[in-house]
Amino acid sequence: MDAAEAWRRRLERALAVTMPPGHTGPGDNRPIEDYGVAARRAGVLIPVVAAPEPYVYFTQRSAALRHHPGQISFPGGSMEARDRNAEQAALREAEEEIELQPRHVEVLGELPEYPTVTGFVISPFVGWVDPHADVYPDDAEVARLFAVPLAHLLELDNYREYPYERNGQTYHVYGIDYRDDHIWGATAGILLGLVQRLAHAEDRPLALPRRAEEPVNSHGR
């Protein structure tokens, strides 16, 4: 078995594992109205490139976008009327944002839906991406496209929990740094869910990141 295939099998085990009580599973989707009248469903793709040392694509959103301008995220966005489901929305948005063709993506599985404080309910899908697939950021939506090694993202010690203030309320969010980039909020929270599922699949104890005292602002710093 080559290195890429070994990583793939680890991801498949993590996505298939049954978590302990208190953890939701893929498909445990609540009705959207449970999240409020303005809640919107969205789909994101976690694009894992099938290299010997796999890496994950991230986008930095354009500062001109209405929702989450300038933030680091996965390719994805709100479901539209033409989308059959959130998975199709995630693949469509990945094609629109970074020109990643769906034929180059094998969806390995789905993570539990993730509600955000901004009213989105995100369904994340892990995609195994052909390493020969060409990707190009769309200038209208994506300011920058970059990659982070999967091994770095799956290491719990790289995460921290931060207080985050929004509209007079304090929330607790997660973040992970790679070089000069700070990945935080829903994107880091989704990744942390994958980290925990992998730990459980491999019979390692479940744990949460250490707390950081410095608060995070709306720009992730």
Secondary structure, DSSP 4 states (H G I P E B T S, - for coil): --HHHHHHHHHHHHHHPPPPTT---TT-PPPGGGG-TT-EEEEEEEEEE-SSS-EEEEEEEPTT-SSSTT-EE-SEEE--TT-SSHHHHHHHHHHHHH---GGGEEEEEEPPPEE-TTSEEEEEEEEEE-TT------TTTEEEEEEEEHHHHT-GGGEEEEEEEETTEEEEEEEEEETTEEEETHHHHHHHHHHHHHHHHTT-----PEE-SSPB-TT--
